[in-house]
């Protein structure tokens, strides 16, 4: 079991993974990333985009799977994720722990910062 700090609120995860989903503000296309949380930070395991367009190019070695371009990004662990909260996008950010999803940033506000909870 892991947890994420979303601003000042702790979100307990049922395991060590979560999914981050959103709709691109210009192309109106769905994007999804699967993340794992560990002692090094958060590492993206897989990314998928339903189509392509401005700023939404699939990554290297992407494969088309059920209408989604899917690939494994080659990024180091991230200490935090900063999500814009403009309120001007077609959807909020969705963070999912299995089938349990929460919306973030649907209304204009400060950026939302996600960080792993630190274990003592």
Biopython code that builds the backbone (N, CA, C, O; Angstrom):
import numpy as np
from Bio.PDB.StructureBuilder import StructureBuilder

atoms = [
    (1, "UNK", "N", (0.848, -1.172, 0.000)),
    (1, "UNK", "CA", (0.000, 0.000, 0.000)),
    (1, "UNK", "C", (0.897, 1.239, 0.000)),
    (1, "UNK", "O", (1.913, 1.284, 0.694)),
    (2, "UNK", "N", (0.509, 2.233, -0.780)),
    (2, "UNK", "CA", (1.242, 3.500, -0.874)),
    (2, "UNK", "C", (0.270, 4.638, -0.641)),
    (2, "UNK", "O", (-0.932, 4.431, -0.470)),
    (3, "UNK", "N", (0.809, 5.833, -0.638)),
    (3, "UNK", "CA", (-0.074, 6.985, -0.562)),
    (3, "UNK", "C", (0.534, 8.148, -1.331)),
    (3, "UNK", "O", (1.747, 8.231, -1.526)),
    (4, "UNK", "N", (-0.349, 9.042, -1.759)),
    (4, "UNK", "CA", (0.042, 10.255, -2.470)),
    (4, "UNK", "C", (-0.446, 11.455, -1.691)),
    (4, "UNK", "O", (-1.537, 11.436, -1.121)),
    (5, "UNK", "N", (0.360, 12.494, -1.666)),
    (5, "UNK", "CA", (-0.094, 13.783, -1.151)),
    (5, "UNK", "C", (-0.586, 14.580, -2.343)),
    (5, "UNK", "O", (0.144, 14.792, -3.311)),
    (6, "UNK", "N", (-1.826, 15.017, -2.263)),
    (6, "UNK", "CA", (-2.412, 15.869, -3.293)),
    (6, "UNK", "C", (-2.648, 17.203, -2.600)),
    (6, "UNK", "O", (-3.658, 17.396, -1.923)),
    (7, "UNK", "N", (-1.702, 18.123, -2.779)),
    (7, "UNK", "CA", (-1.707, 19.333, -1.972)),
    (7, "UNK", "C", (-1.416, 18.923, -0.539)),
    (7, "UNK", "O", (-0.369, 18.342, -0.256)),
    (8, "UNK", "N", (-2.345, 19.227, 0.370)),
    (8, "UNK", "CA", (-2.167, 18.874, 1.780)),
    (8, "UNK", "C", (-2.981, 17.647, 2.175)),
    (8, "UNK", "O", (-3.030, 17.294, 3.353)),
    (9, "UNK", "N", (-3.622, 16.992, 1.206)),
    (9, "UNK", "CA", (-4.484, 15.845, 1.484)),
    (9, "UNK", "C", (-3.771, 14.552, 1.096)),
    (9, "UNK", "O", (-3.202, 14.451, 0.009)),
    (10, "UNK", "N", (-3.805, 13.570, 1.989)),
    (10, "UNK", "CA", (-3.200, 12.266, 1.701)),
    (10, "UNK", "C", (-4.250, 11.344, 1.096)),
    (10, "UNK", "O", (-5.361, 11.228, 1.613)),
    (11, "UNK", "N", (-3.888, 10.691, -0.003)),
    (11, "UNK", "CA", (-4.747, 9.716, -0.669)),
    (11, "UNK", "C", (-4.079, 8.353, -0.539)),
    (11, "UNK", "O", (-3.016, 8.121, -1.113)),
    (12, "UNK", "N", (-4.704, 7.451, 0.216)),
    (12, "UNK", "CA", (-4.159, 6.109, 0.383)),
    (12, "UNK", "C", (-4.520, 5.272, -0.834)),
    (12, "UNK", "O", (-5.683, 5.202, -1.229)),
    (13, "UNK", "N", (-3.514, 4.640, -1.421)),
    (13, "UNK", "CA", (-3.722, 3.770, -2.573)),
    (13, "UNK", "C", (-3.830, 2.323, -2.103)),
    (13, "UNK", "O", (-3.206, 1.945, -1.111)),
    (14, "UNK", "N", (-4.612, 1.517, -2.803)),
    (14, "UNK", "CA", (-4.764, 0.110, -2.419)),
    (14, "UNK", "C", (-3.500, -0.697, -2.716)),
    (14, "UNK", "O", (-3.302, -1.774, -2.153)),
    (15, "UNK", "N", (-2.649, -0.181, -3.595)),
    (15, "UNK", "CA", (-1.384, -0.832, -3.932)),
    (15, "UNK", "C", (-0.324, 0.221, -4.135)),
    (15, "UNK", "O", (-0.301, 1.231, -3.431)),
    (16, "UNK", "N", (0.558, -0.005, -5.097)),
    (16, "UNK", "CA", (1.624, 0.962, -5.357)),
    (16, "UNK", "C", (1.459, 1.662, -6.705)),
    (16, "UNK", "O", (2.385, 2.326, -7.172)),
    (17, "UNK", "N", (0.287, 1.521, -7.336)),
    (17, "UNK", "CA", (0.075, 2.085, -8.672)),
    (17, "UNK", "C", (-1.163, 2.958, -8.729)),
    (17, "UNK", "O", (-2.110, 2.785, -7.962)),
    (18, "UNK", "N", (-1.130, 3.901, -9.658)),
    (18, "UNK", "CA", (-2.309, 4.717, -9.937)),
    (18, "UNK", "C", (-2.299, 5.092, -11.410)),
    (18, "UNK", "O", (-1.271, 5.015, -12.081)),
    (19, "UNK", "N", (-3.464, 5.499, -11.896)),
    (19, "UNK", "CA", (-3.609, 5.944, -13.279)),
    (19, "UNK", "C", (-4.005, 7.409, -13.272)),
    (19, "UNK", "O", (-4.846, 7.831, -12.478)),
    (20, "UNK", "N", (-3.397, 8.177, -14.157)),
    (20, "UNK", "CA", (-3.721, 9.586, -14.332)),
    (20, "UNK", "C", (-4.306, 9.731, -15.732)),
    (20, "UNK", "O", (-3.684, 9.320, -16.712)),
    (21, "UNK", "N", (-5.505, 10.317, -15.830)),
    (21, "UNK", "CA", (-6.198, 10.467, -17.108)),
    (21, "UNK", "C", (-6.624, 11.912, -17.295)),
    (21, "UNK", "O", (-6.916, 12.610, -16.324)),
    (22, "UNK", "N", (-6.659, 12.363, -18.546)),
    (22, "UNK", "CA", (-7.156, 13.694, -18.860)),
    (22, "UNK", "C", (-7.504, 13.771, -20.336)),
    (22, "UNK", "O", (-7.179, 12.875, -21.114)),
    (23, "UNK", "N", (-8.174, 14.861, -20.709)),
    (23, "UNK", "CA", (-8.496, 15.138, -22.108)),
    (23, "UNK", "C", (-7.682, 16.341, -22.544)),
    (23, "UNK", "O", (-7.689, 17.376, -21.879)),
    (24, "UNK", "N", (-6.981, 16.206, -23.662)),
    (24, "UNK", "CA", (-6.130, 17.281, -24.187)),
    (24, "UNK", "C", (-6.983, 18.516, -24.470)),
    (24, "UNK", "O", (-8.063, 18.410, -25.051)),
    (25, "UNK", "N", (-6.495, 19.688, -24.057)),
    (25, "UNK", "CA", (-7.281, 20.922, -24.155)),
    (25, "UNK", "C", (-7.562, 21.360, -25.585)),
    (25, "UNK", "O", (-8.617, 21.941, -25.840)),
    (26, "UNK", "N", (-6.668, 21.108, -26.520)),
    (26, "UNK", "CA", (-6.864, 21.540, -27.906)),
    (26, "UNK", "C", (-7.471, 20.431, -28.749)),
    (26, "UNK", "O", (-8.476, 20.643, -29.428)),
    (27, "UNK", "N", (-6.870, 19.258, -28.707)),
    (27, "UNK", "CA", (-7.287, 18.146, -29.567)),
    (27, "UNK", "C", (-8.517, 17.404, -29.049)),
    (27, "UNK", "O", (-9.141, 16.649, -29.793)),
    (28, "UNK", "N", (-8.872, 17.613, -27.770)),
    (28, "UNK", "CA", (-10.023, 16.928, -27.155)),
    (28, "UNK", "C", (-9.878, 15.404, -27.242)),
    (28, "UNK", "O", (-10.850, 14.687, -27.480)),
    (29, "UNK", "N", (-8.660, 14.934, -27.047)),
    (29, "UNK", "CA", (-8.329, 13.519, -27.152)),
    (29, "UNK", "C", (-7.891, 12.994, -25.787)),
    (29, "UNK", "O", (-7.200, 13.684, -25.038)),
    (30, "UNK", "N", (-8.299, 11.773, -25.475)),
    (30, "UNK", "CA", (-7.987, 11.173, -24.174)),
    (30, "UNK", "C", (-6.520, 10.762, -24.077)),
    (30, "UNK", "O", (-5.916, 10.299, -25.045)),
    (31, "UNK", "N", (-5.971, 10.946, -22.884)),
    (31, "UNK", "CA", (-4.591, 10.580, -22.566)),
    (31, "UNK", "C", (-4.628, 9.839, -21.239)),
    (31, "UNK", "O", (-5.404, 10.190, -20.351)),
    (32, "UNK", "N", (-3.791, 8.817, -21.101)),
    (32, "UNK", "CA", (-3.771, 8.011, -19.873)),
    (32, "UNK", "C", (-2.335, 7.605, -19.568)),
    (32, "UNK", "O", (-1.582, 7.219, -20.462)),
    (33, "UNK", "N", (-1.966, 7.698, -18.294)),
    (33, "UNK", "CA", (-0.640, 7.253, -17.849)),
    (33, "UNK", "C", (-0.797, 6.366, -16.623)),
    (33, "UNK", "O", (-1.598, 6.652, -15.732)),
    (34, "UNK", "N", (-0.028, 5.293, -16.588)),
    (34, "UNK", "CA", (0.000, 4.404, -15.426)),
    (34, "UNK", "C", (1.310, 4.643, -14.688)),
    (34, "UNK", "O", (2.385, 4.606, -15.286)),
    (35, "UNK", "N", (1.212, 4.888, -13.376)),
    (35, "UNK", "CA", (2.363, 5.242, -12.545)),
    (35, "UNK", "C", (2.533, 4.240, -11.415)),
    (35, "UNK", "O", (1.575, 3.602, -10.979)),
    (36, "UNK", "N", (3.776, 4.114, -10.947)),
    (36, "UNK", "CA", (4.081, 3.320, -9.760)),
    (36, "UNK", "C", (4.774, 4.243, -8.755)),
    (36, "UNK", "O", (5.583, 5.092, -9.131)),
    (37, "UNK", "N", (4.447, 4.065, -7.482)),
    (37, "UNK", "CA", (5.028, 4.870, -6.402)),
    (37, "UNK", "C", (5.990, 3.979, -5.624)),
    (37, "UNK", "O", (5.631, 2.877, -5.212)),
    (38, "UNK", "N", (7.217, 4.464, -5.424)),
    (38, "UNK", "CA", (8.168, 3.729, -4.589)),
    (38, "UNK", "C", (9.076, 4.720, -3.874)),
    (38, "UNK", "O", (8.845, 5.928, -3.930)),
    (39, "UNK", "N", (10.097, 4.220, -3.208)),
    (39, "UNK", "CA", (10.972, 5.078, -2.403)),
    (39, "UNK", "C", (11.727, 6.102, -3.241)),
    (39, "UNK", "O", (12.196, 7.106, -2.703)),
    (40, "UNK", "N", (11.856, 5.871, -4.548)),
    (40, "UNK", "CA", (12.572, 6.807, -5.423)),
    (40, "UNK", "C", (11.684, 7.917, -5.974)),
    (40, "UNK", "O", (12.186, 8.865, -6.577)),
    (41, "UNK", "N", (10.387, 7.815, -5.777)),
    (41, "UNK", "CA", (9.448, 8.794, -6.326)),
    (41, "UNK", "C", (8.346, 8.098, -7.102)),
    (41, "UNK", "O", (7.904, 7.012, -6.730)),
    (42, "UNK", "N", (7.907, 8.725, -8.177)),
    (42, "UNK", "CA", (6.854, 8.173, -9.025)),
    (42, "UNK", "C", (7.438, 7.941, -10.414)),
    (42, "UNK", "O", (8.090, 8.818, -10.981)),
    (43, "UNK", "N", (7.195, 6.751, -10.951)),
    (43, "UNK", "CA", (7.737, 6.420, -12.268)),
    (43, "UNK", "C", (6.590, 6.021, -13.182)),
    (43, "UNK", "O", (5.749, 5.200, -12.819)),
    (44, "UNK", "N", (6.565, 6.612, -14.377)),
    (44, "UNK", "CA", (5.523, 6.276, -15.342)),
    (44, "UNK", "C", (5.871, 4.933, -15.984)),
    (44, "UNK", "O", (6.975, 4.744, -16.496)),
    (45, "UNK", "N", (4.916, 4.009, -15.948)),
    (45, "UNK", "CA", (5.115, 2.674, -16.507)),
    (45, "UNK", "C", (4.649, 2.582, -17.953)),
    (45, "UNK", "O", (5.253, 1.893, -18.775)),
    (46, "UNK", "N", (3.561, 3.292, -18.247)),
    (46, "UNK", "CA", (2.949, 3.181, -19.564)),
    (46, "UNK", "C", (2.143, 4.437, -19.841)),
    (46, "UNK", "O", (1.510, 4.995, -18.945)),
    (47, "UNK", "N", (2.175, 4.870, -21.077)),
    (47, "UNK", "CA", (1.366, 6.012, -21.511)),
    (47, "UNK", "C", (0.533, 5.569, -22.702)),
    (47, "UNK", "O", (0.941, 4.696, -23.468)),
    (48, "UNK", "N", (-0.638, 6.178, -22.853)),
    (48, "UNK", "CA", (-1.509, 5.854, -23.978)),
    (48, "UNK", "C", (-2.276, 7.101, -24.383)),
    (48, "UNK", "O", (-2.727, 7.869, -23.534)),
    (49, "UNK", "N", (-2.417, 7.292, -25.679)),
    (49, "UNK", "CA", (-3.181, 8.419, -26.203)),
    (49, "UNK", "C", (-4.128, 7.884, -27.273)),
    (49, "UNK", "O", (-3.739, 7.059, -28.100)),
    (50, "UNK", "N", (-5.365, 8.356, -27.252)),
    (50, "UNK", "CA", (-6.389, 7.892, -28.190)),
    (50, "UNK", "C", (-6.359, 8.797, -29.407)),
    (50, "UNK", "O", (-7.222, 9.658, -29.576)),
    (51, "UNK", "N", (-5.363, 8.597, -30.249)),
    (51, "UNK", "CA", (-5.177, 9.425, -31.437)),
    (51, "UNK", "C", (-3.867, 10.177, -31.317)),
    (51, "UNK", "O", (-3.013, 9.832, -30.501)),
    (52, "UNK", "N", (-3.715, 11.199, -32.129)),
    (52, "UNK", "CA", (-2.523, 12.042, -32.054)),
    (52, "UNK", "C", (-2.902, 13.428, -32.546)),
    (52, "UNK", "O", (-3.979, 13.624, -33.108)),
    (53, "UNK", "N", (-2.020, 14.376, -32.336)),
    (53, "UNK", "CA", (-2.285, 15.749, -32.753)),
    (53, "UNK", "C", (-1.274, 16.678, -32.124)),
    (53, "UNK", "O", (-0.219, 16.241, -31.662)),
    (54, "UNK", "N", (-1.591, 17.953, -32.106)),
    (54, "UNK", "CA", (-0.684, 18.977, -31.590)),
    (54, "UNK", "C", (-0.263, 18.667, -30.156)),
    (54, "UNK", "O", (-1.093, 18.645, -29.246)),
    (55, "UNK", "N", (1.023, 18.428, -29.966)),
    (55, "UNK", "CA", (1.547, 18.158, -28.634)),
    (55, "UNK", "C", (1.177, 16.799, -28.085)),
    (55, "UNK", "O", (1.339, 16.561, -26.888)),
    (56, "UNK", "N", (0.690, 15.909, -28.912)),
    (56, "UNK", "CA", (0.221, 14.603, -28.447)),
    (56, "UNK", "C", (0.822, 13.460, -29.248)),
    (56, "UNK", "O", (0.172, 12.436, -29.456)),
    (57, "UNK", "N", (2.040, 13.626, -29.691)),
    (57, "UNK", "CA", (2.662, 12.585, -30.491)),
    (57, "UNK", "C", (2.954, 11.366, -29.624)),
    (57, "UNK", "O", (3.502, 11.502, -28.530)),
    (58, "UNK", "N", (2.592, 10.172, -30.103)),
    (58, "UNK", "CA", (2.940, 8.964, -29.352)),
    (58, "UNK", "C", (4.453, 8.837, -29.221)),
    (58, "UNK", "O", (5.203, 9.326, -30.065)),
    (59, "UNK", "N", (4.886, 8.181, -28.162)),
    (59, "UNK", "CA", (6.309, 8.004, -27.917)),
    (59, "UNK", "C", (6.951, 7.006, -28.863)),
    (59, "UNK", "O", (6.265, 6.339, -29.637)),
    (60, "UNK", "N", (8.279, 6.908, -28.798)),
    (60, "UNK", "CA", (9.000, 5.945, -29.632)),
    (60, "UNK", "C", (8.495, 4.520, -29.373)),
    (60, "UNK", "O", (8.145, 4.170, -28.246)),
    (61, "UNK", "N", (8.465, 3.732, -30.400)),
    (61, "UNK", "CA", (8.038, 2.332, -30.320)),
    (61, "UNK", "C", (6.593, 2.162, -29.864)),
    (61, "UNK", "O", (6.236, 1.112, -29.332)),
    (62, "UNK", "N", (5.754, 3.185, -30.066)),
    (62, "UNK", "CA", (4.338, 3.073, -29.711)),
    (62, "UNK", "C", (3.664, 2.047, -30.614)),
    (62, "UNK", "O", (4.009, 1.899, -31.786)),
    (63, "UNK", "N", (2.701, 1.349, -30.041)),
    (63, "UNK", "CA", (1.917, 0.371, -30.794)),
    (63, "UNK", "C", (0.446, 0.755, -30.692)),
    (63, "UNK", "O", (-0.008, 1.219, -29.646)),
    (64, "UNK", "N", (-0.287, 0.564, -31.761)),
    (64, "UNK", "CA", (-1.723, 0.844, -31.767)),
    (64, "UNK", "C", (-2.451, -0.370, -31.185)),
    (64, "UNK", "O", (-2.429, -1.455, -31.766)),
    (65, "UNK", "N", (-3.102, -0.172, -30.020)),
    (65, "UNK", "CA", (-3.797, -1.245, -29.317)),
    (65, "UNK", "C", (-5.221, -0.789, -29.029)),
    (65, "UNK", "O", (-5.426, 0.129, -28.235)),
    (66, "UNK", "N", (-6.198, -1.411, -29.658)),
    (66, "UNK", "CA", (-7.613, -1.081, -29.444)),
    (66, "UNK", "C", (-7.891, 0.411, -29.599)),
    (66, "UNK", "O", (-8.650, 0.980, -28.814)),
    (67, "UNK", "N", (-7.293, 1.048, -30.593)),
    (67, "UNK", "CA", (-7.529, 2.466, -30.862)),
    (67, "UNK", "C", (-6.668, 3.422, -30.051)),
    (67, "UNK", "O", (-6.788, 4.637, -30.208)),
    (68, "UNK", "N", (-5.807, 2.906, -29.195)),
    (68, "UNK", "CA", (-4.913, 3.722, -28.367)),
    (68, "UNK", "C", (-3.476, 3.506, -28.818)),
    (68, "UNK", "O", (-3.061, 2.374, -29.062)),
    (69, "UNK", "N", (-2.710, 4.603, -28.930)),
    (69, "UNK", "CA", (-1.262, 4.487, -29.111)),
    (69, "UNK", "C", (-0.668, 4.278, -27.730)),
    (69, "UNK", "O", (-0.837, 5.122, -26.850)),
    (70, "UNK", "N", (0.023, 3.170, -27.528)),
    (70, "UNK", "CA", (0.537, 2.783, -26.212)),
    (70, "UNK", "C", (2.055, 2.627, -26.292)),
    (70, "UNK", "O", (2.577, 2.045, -27.242)),
    (71, "UNK", "N", (2.755, 3.151, -25.290)),
    (71, "UNK", "CA", (4.215, 3.013, -25.231)),
    (71, "UNK", "C", (4.693, 3.107, -23.791)),
    (71, "UNK", "O", (3.939, 3.451, -22.880)),
    (72, "UNK", "N", (5.967, 2.790, -23.617)),
    (72, "UNK", "CA", (6.598, 2.855, -22.295)),
    (72, "UNK", "C", (7.581, 4.028, -22.297)),
    (72, "UNK", "O", (8.655, 3.924, -22.889)),
    (73, "UNK", "N", (7.232, 5.140, -21.645)),
    (73, "UNK", "CA", (8.149, 6.288, -21.601)),
    (73, "UNK", "C", (9.439, 5.941, -20.857)),
    (73, "UNK", "O", (9.431, 5.164, -19.902)),
    (74, "UNK", "N", (10.521, 6.518, -21.303)),
    (74, "UNK", "CA", (11.822, 6.303, -20.666)),
    (74, "UNK", "C", (12.168, 7.548, -19.853)),
    (74, "UNK", "O", (12.965, 8.384, -20.279)),
    (75, "UNK", "N", (11.559, 7.653, -18.686)),
    (75, "UNK", "CA", (11.771, 8.801, -17.805)),
    (75, "UNK", "C", (12.265, 8.322, -16.449)),
    (75, "UNK", "O", (11.886, 7.239, -16.004)),
    (76, "UNK", "N", (13.101, 9.108, -15.787)),
    (76, "UNK", "CA", (13.520, 8.747, -14.426)),
    (76, "UNK", "C", (12.357, 8.951, -13.453)),
    (76, "UNK", "O", (11.374, 9.607, -13.798)),
    (77, "UNK", "N", (12.459, 8.398, -12.245)),
    (77, "UNK", "CA", (11.428, 8.648, -11.236)),
    (77, "UNK", "C", (11.258, 10.151, -11.003)),
    (77, "UNK", "O", (12.229, 10.908, -11.005)),
    (78, "UNK", "N", (10.023, 10.559, -10.808)),
    (78, "UNK", "CA", (9.692, 11.967, -10.605)),
    (78, "UNK", "C", (9.376, 12.212, -9.130)),
    (78, "UNK", "O", (8.619, 11.443, -8.537)),
    (79, "UNK", "N", (9.937, 13.264, -8.518)),
    (79, "UNK", "CA", (9.632, 13.547, -7.117)),
    (79, "UNK", "C", (8.228, 14.122, -6.934)),
    (79, "UNK", "O", (7.636, 14.009, -5.861)),
    (80, "UNK", "N", (7.705, 14.737, -7.990)),
    (80, "UNK", "CA", (6.359, 15.314, -7.925)),
    (80, "UNK", "C", (5.810, 15.475, -9.337)),
    (80, "UNK", "O", (6.556, 15.500, -10.315)),
    (81, "UNK", "N", (4.482, 15.583, -9.416)),
    (81, "UNK", "CA", (3.799, 15.912, -10.663)),
    (81, "UNK", "C", (3.021, 17.190, -10.408)),
    (81, "UNK", "O", (2.316, 17.295, -9.404)),
    (82, "UNK", "N", (3.137, 18.158, -11.296)),
    (82, "UNK", "CA", (2.413, 19.424, -11.160)),
    (82, "UNK", "C", (1.367, 19.471, -12.263)),
    (82, "UNK", "O", (1.699, 19.452, -13.448)),
    (83, "UNK", "N", (0.095, 19.531, -11.861)),
    (83, "UNK", "CA", (-1.029, 19.513, -12.789)),
    (83, "UNK", "C", (-1.678, 20.890, -12.834)),
    (83, "UNK", "O", (-2.056, 21.431, -11.795)),
    (84, "UNK", "N", (-1.810, 21.455, -14.015)),
    (84, "UNK", "CA", (-2.460, 22.759, -14.163)),
    (84, "UNK", "C", (-3.940, 22.629, -13.809)),
    (84, "UNK", "O", (-4.554, 21.588, -14.045)),
    (85, "UNK", "N", (-4.498, 23.675, -13.251)),
    (85, "UNK", "CA", (-5.921, 23.710, -12.899)),
    (85, "UNK", "C", (-6.526, 24.979, -13.478)),
    (85, "UNK", "O", (-6.926, 25.877, -12.736)),
    (86, "UNK", "N", (-6.593, 25.054, -14.802)),
    (86, "UNK", "CA", (-7.073, 26.271, -15.465)),
    (86, "UNK", "C", (-8.589, 26.365, -15.492)),
    (86, "UNK", "O", (-9.145, 27.462, -15.557)),
    (87, "UNK", "N", (-9.260, 25.218, -15.441)),
    (87, "UNK", "CA", (-10.710, 25.222, -15.576)),
    (87, "UNK", "C", (-11.148, 25.421, -17.017)),
    (87, "UNK", "O", (-12.345, 25.402, -17.300)),
    (88, "UNK", "N", (-10.203, 25.613, -17.938)),
    (88, "UNK", "CA", (-10.523, 25.883, -19.343)),
    (88, "UNK", "C", (-10.416, 24.641, -20.220)),
    (88, "UNK", "O", (-10.622, 24.720, -21.431)),
    (89, "UNK", "N", (-10.100, 23.515, -19.631)),
    (89, "UNK", "CA", (-9.961, 22.284, -20.405)),
    (89, "UNK", "C", (-11.295, 21.542, -20.449)),
    (89, "UNK", "O", (-12.173, 21.803, -19.627)),
    (90, "UNK", "N", (-11.456, 20.618, -21.402)),
    (90, "UNK", "CA", (-12.735, 19.917, -21.529)),
    (90, "UNK", "C", (-13.031, 18.947, -20.390)),
    (90, "UNK", "O", (-14.166, 18.496, -20.244)),
    (91, "UNK", "N", (-12.030, 18.624, -19.588)),
    (91, "UNK", "CA", (-12.272, 17.722, -18.461)),
    (91, "UNK", "C", (-11.266, 18.010, -17.354)),
    (91, "UNK", "O", (-10.237, 18.653, -17.563)),
    (92, "UNK", "N", (-11.598, 17.517, -16.188)),
    (92, "UNK", "CA", (-10.662, 17.591, -15.063)),
    (92, "UNK", "C", (-9.622, 16.487, -15.227)),
    (92, "UNK", "O", (-9.762, 15.613, -16.082)),
    (93, "UNK", "N", (-8.588, 16.534, -14.410)),
    (93, "UNK", "CA", (-7.668, 15.404, -14.285)),
    (93, "UNK", "C", (-8.416, 14.326, -13.521)),
    (93, "UNK", "O", (-9.211, 14.637, -12.633)),
    (94, "UNK", "N", (-8.176, 13.068, -13.849)),
    (94, "UNK", "CA", (-8.753, 11.952, -13.082)),
    (94, "UNK", "C", (-7.603, 11.100, -12.579)),
    (94, "UNK", "O", (-6.755, 10.653, -13.351)),
    (95, "UNK", "N", (-7.587, 10.885, -11.280)),
    (95, "UNK", "CA", (-6.600, 9.988, -10.693)),
    (95, "UNK", "C", (-7.370, 8.767, -10.208)),
    (95, "UNK", "O", (-8.331, 8.885, -9.447)),
    (96, "UNK", "N", (-6.936, 7.597, -10.657)),
    (96, "UNK", "CA", (-7.664, 6.367, -10.365)),
    (96, "UNK", "C", (-6.781, 5.370, -9.629)),
    (96, "UNK", "O", (-5.617, 5.165, -9.972)),
    (97, "UNK", "N", (-7.362, 4.764, -8.620)),
    (97, "UNK", "CA", (-6.769, 3.665, -7.867)),
    (97, "UNK", "C", (-7.674, 2.475, -8.151)),
    (97, "UNK", "O", (-8.672, 2.269, -7.460)),
    (98, "UNK", "N", (-7.329, 1.697, -9.160)),
    (98, "UNK", "CA", (-8.237, 0.646, -9.621)),
    (98, "UNK", "C", (-9.462, 1.301, -10.231)),
    (98, "UNK", "O", (-9.332, 2.148, -11.115)),
    (99, "UNK", "N", (-10.654, 0.923, -9.774)),
    (99, "UNK", "CA", (-11.897, 1.492, -10.300)),
    (99, "UNK", "C", (-12.330, 2.746, -9.540)),
    (99, "UNK", "O", (-13.296, 3.401, -9.930)),
    (100, "UNK", "N", (-11.629, 3.081, -8.467)),
    (100, "UNK", "CA", (-11.966, 4.255, -7.650)),
    (100, "UNK", "C", (-11.247, 5.477, -8.210)),
    (100, "UNK", "O", (-10.023, 5.572, -8.120)),
    (101, "UNK", "N", (-12.004, 6.417, -8.790)),
    (101, "UNK", "CA", (-11.411, 7.602, -9.423)),
    (101, "UNK", "C", (-11.877, 8.882, -8.737)),
    (101, "UNK", "O", (-12.990, 8.964, -8.216)),
    (102, "UNK", "N", (-10.993, 9.873, -8.754)),
    (102, "UNK", "CA", (-11.300, 11.206, -8.220)),
    (102, "UNK", "C", (-10.935, 12.235, -9.269)),
    (102, "UNK", "O", (-9.956, 12.071, -9.997)),
    (103, "UNK", "N", (-11.724, 13.300, -9.347)),
    (103, "UNK", "CA", (-11.421, 14.393, -10.272)),
    (103, "UNK", "C", (-10.667, 15.492, -9.549)),
    (103, "UNK", "O", (-10.959, 15.816, -8.398)),
    (104, "UNK", "N", (-9.691, 16.059, -10.244)),
    (104, "UNK", "CA", (-8.872, 17.146, -9.708)),
    (104, "UNK", "C", (-8.810, 18.267, -10.732)),
    (104, "UNK", "O", (-8.756, 18.001, -11.933)),
    (105, "UNK", "N", (-8.816, 19.510, -10.281)),
    (105, "UNK", "CA", (-8.573, 20.650, -11.154)),
    (105, "UNK", "C", (-9.675, 20.964, -12.141)),
    (105, "UNK", "O", (-9.392, 21.483, -13.221)),
    (106, "UNK", "N", (-10.918, 20.669, -11.813)),
    (106, "UNK", "CA", (-12.027, 20.955, -12.728)),
    (106, "UNK", "C", (-12.347, 22.445, -12.786)),
    (106, "UNK", "O", (-12.894, 22.929, -13.777)),
    (107, "UNK", "N", (-12.009, 23.165, -11.729)),
    (107, "UNK", "CA", (-12.270, 24.604, -11.696)),
    (107, "UNK", "C", (-10.940, 25.349, -11.627)),
    (107, "UNK", "O", (-9.934, 24.785, -11.196)),
    (108, "UNK", "N", (-10.931, 26.614, -12.050)),
    (108, "UNK", "CA", (-9.675, 27.373, -12.025)),
    (108, "UNK", "C", (-9.108, 27.466, -10.607)),
    (108, "UNK", "O", (-9.841, 27.642, -9.634)),
    (109, "UNK", "N", (-7.814, 27.345, -10.523)),
    (109, "UNK", "CA", (-7.150, 27.437, -9.232)),
    (109, "UNK", "C", (-5.657, 27.274, -9.391)),
    (109, "UNK", "O", (-5.126, 27.260, -10.501)),
    (110, "UNK", "N", (-4.996, 27.152, -8.263)),
    (110, "UNK", "CA", (-3.545, 26.950, -8.275)),
    (110, "UNK", "C", (-3.228, 25.563, -8.831)),
    (110, "UNK", "O", (-4.065, 24.663, -8.768)),
    (111, "UNK", "N", (-2.025, 25.390, -9.374)),
    (111, "UNK", "CA", (-1.633, 24.052, -9.830)),
    (111, "UNK", "C", (-1.740, 23.037, -8.691)),
    (111, "UNK", "O", (-1.564, 23.371, -7.519)),
    (112, "UNK", "N", (-2.030, 21.805, -9.061)),
    (112, "UNK", "CA", (-2.161, 20.712, -8.104)),
    (112, "UNK", "C", (-0.854, 19.926, -8.117)),
    (112, "UNK", "O", (-0.387, 19.501, -9.174)),
    (113, "UNK", "N", (-0.273, 19.737, -6.947)),
    (113, "UNK", "CA", (1.005, 19.029, -6.847)),
    (113, "UNK", "C", (0.764, 17.665, -6.214)),
    (113, "UNK", "O", (0.200, 17.566, -5.124)),
    (114, "UNK", "N", (1.196, 16.617, -6.904)),
    (114, "UNK", "CA", (1.129, 15.253, -6.388)),
    (114, "UNK", "C", (2.532, 14.828, -5.996)),
    (114, "UNK", "O", (3.482, 14.999, -6.760)),
    (115, "UNK", "N", (2.654, 14.267, -4.788)),
    (115, "UNK", "CA", (3.940, 13.768, -4.288)),
    (115, "UNK", "C", (3.694, 12.457, -3.559)),
    (115, "UNK", "O", (2.620, 12.253, -2.992)),
    (116, "UNK", "N", (4.675, 11.571, -3.568)),
    (116, "UNK", "CA", (4.539, 10.372, -2.731)),
    (116, "UNK", "C", (4.602, 10.775, -1.259)),
    (116, "UNK", "O", (5.331, 11.699, -0.896)),
    (117, "UNK", "N", (3.845, 10.089, -0.421)),
    (117, "UNK", "CA", (3.966, 10.296, 1.022)),
    (117, "UNK", "C", (5.315, 9.746, 1.450)),
    (117, "UNK", "O", (5.749, 8.700, 0.967)),
    (118, "UNK", "N", (5.962, 10.438, 2.338)),
    (118, "UNK", "CA", (7.264, 9.986, 2.836)),
    (118, "UNK", "C", (7.051, 9.066, 4.022)),
    (118, "UNK", "O", (6.299, 9.391, 4.940)),
    (119, "UNK", "N", (7.713, 7.919, 4.004)),
    (119, "UNK", "CA", (7.621, 7.013, 5.150)),
    (119, "UNK", "C", (8.739, 7.355, 6.125)),
    (119, "UNK", "O", (9.851, 7.695, 5.721)),
    (120, "UNK", "N", (8.439, 7.265, 7.371)),
    (120, "UNK", "CA", (9.404, 7.607, 8.421)),
    (120, "UNK", "C", (10.204, 6.405, 8.821)),
    (120, "UNK", "O", (11.067, 6.500, 9.694)),
]
sb = StructureBuilder()
sb.init_structure("model")
sb.init_model(0)
sb.init_chain("A")
sb.init_seg("    ")
for serial, (resi, resn, name, xyz) in enumerate(atoms, 1):
    if name == "N":
        sb.init_residue(resn, " ", resi, " ")
    sb.init_atom(name, np.array(xyz, "f"), 0.0, 1.0, " ", f" {name:<3s}", serial, name[0])
structure = sb.get_structure()
